[in-house]
Amino acid sequence: MIVEVPDNIIPLDNILPEEPLLMMGAGPVPLPSRVAAANSIVINHLGDTMAKVVQQIKKMSSYVFQTQSQHILGVAGPGSAAMEMAIANLVKPKSKVLSICNGFFSSRLAEMSERIGADVSYLNIEKPEYANIDEVAEYISRIKPQVVTIVQGETSNTVFNRTLPEICKLAREQGCMVVVDAVCTLSTMPLEMDNWGVDAVITGGQKGLASIPGVSLIAFSDKAWAFIEGRNDQLHHWCLDAKLADKFWYKNSYHYTAPVSGLLALHEALRLICIETLELRFERHMRHSVALQDGIEALGLSLYVDKDARLNSVVGICVPEGIQGPEILKHMSERYRVEISGSFGPNIVRIGQMGEQCRSHHLFRALHALGSTIKALGVEVDVPAGVAQLELTLENFPVK
Ligand SMILES: *Cc1c(COP(=O)(O)O)cnc(C)c1O
């Protein structure tokens, strides 16, 4: 044997904390118990039972994506794999792509297009602001891209592209396809795929949908599908080839072994969304997010993004002078067993409000942990005022 059996391997129970941390960061989010239970089951990846599950996932996804498209596909992979599936299928080498880049994830879409060999133009938005519609119009008419890529919510710096519906309309009028990354936003705020004219909507499991990481969904419009069907070049990506994935998702046959347990989990996550209804789910997210934002400001802290460009599914909080983001995270998880996220770039920490995160008891615990932590680290904050404001806004929302 060239490799001996390893010693010092300890059981998982000795690695994981006895009581799980409350996951209040930018994803993954806590799992509803139905979703966690479904994730522990394995069934045959083909056959009648799976076909029924797939059928229902597509039906429920139609509702969640607000589309009548018959081209909704699951992906065994992270949100990034769904992003790559959109790009690999809709972008060809030398295609002109306009990437609207507000931050880390929107830039990832651009990088994926670059790797395909596309001719990528960047509309970089340096400040934490949403895309300006006049600027986008100018770029589109000058560059004449075949594909425009954009995020609905830029999780990395907590910016919300409020102008997305107008941008989709504009792009459609100019004959471009629009790829929208809705990983952190789908089912937390309106996204009307058909009404807005989006050609590919990307989502992951572990954020807005409140399912597990590693199993994602993508929906293509009829126009996008016609483009995909019309391609006669061979994709470099085999797993992400939408025409091959169609075999499993619409023809009950084999592409690769589907992530069965993850799809069962996704089925339950989607079912919980259907039971709640999108209207009530959007309202729950808006109300809890605004209340949390008010609570944070009442503590005496500042939010990173101005109100009109602020994402309501992940909120960025400026790290007060004199302390460091990582110290906040460490203290919150050790002392209060609440986990939030740091950032890639700006000096902020981020609290998520996606799916199960958006329950008032979790928000009270997270806000209290944040305030008490910052106080313990030596910065003056008013914890009782913050918690009281969270309660007041929850009670009085919507403030008319
Ligand atoms: C998290 C996230 C992604 C990437 O998802 P992974 O599952 O980490 O690959 C992409 N886009 C946005 C907006 C995200 O929030």
The ligand as an SDF file (V2000), in Angstrom:
LIG
                    3D

 15 15  0  0  0  0  0  0  0  0999 V2000
  -24.5190   32.9720   -3.7350 C   0  0  0  0  0  0  0  0  0  0  0  0
  -24.7070   33.6070   -5.0500 C   0  0  0  0  0  0  0  0  0  0  0  0
  -24.2020   33.0340   -6.2110 C   0  0  0  0  0  0  0  0  0  0  0  0
  -23.3710   31.7880   -6.2180 C   0  0  0  0  0  0  0  0  0  0  0  0
  -24.0150   30.6930   -5.6950 O   0  0  0  0  0  0  0  0  0  0  0  0
  -23.1150   29.4170   -5.2900 P   0  0  0  0  0  0  0  0  0  0  0  0
  -24.1390   28.4150   -4.8680 O   0  0  0  0  0  0  0  0  0  0  0  0
  -22.2000   29.8700   -4.2140 O   0  0  0  0  0  0  0  0  0  0  0  0
  -22.3760   29.0270   -6.5120 O   0  0  0  0  0  0  0  0  0  0  0  0
  -24.4310   33.6700   -7.3990 C   0  0  0  0  0  0  0  0  0  0  0  0
  -25.1240   34.8170   -7.4570 N   0  0  0  0  0  0  0  0  0  0  0  0
  -25.6260   35.3980   -6.3670 C   0  0  0  0  0  0  0  0  0  0  0  0
  -26.3990   36.6650   -6.5090 C   0  0  0  0  0  0  0  0  0  0  0  0
  -25.4430   34.8110   -5.1310 C   0  0  0  0  0  0  0  0  0  0  0  0
  -25.9420   35.3980   -4.0420 O   0  0  0  0  0  0  0  0  0  0  0  0
  1  2  1  0
  2  3  1  0
  2 14  2  0
  3  4  1  0
  3 10  2  0
  4  5  1  0
  5  6  1  0
  6  7  2  0
  6  8  1  0
  6  9  1  0
 10 11  1  0
 11 12  2  0
 12 13  1  0
 12 14  1  0
 14 15  1  0
M  END
$$$$
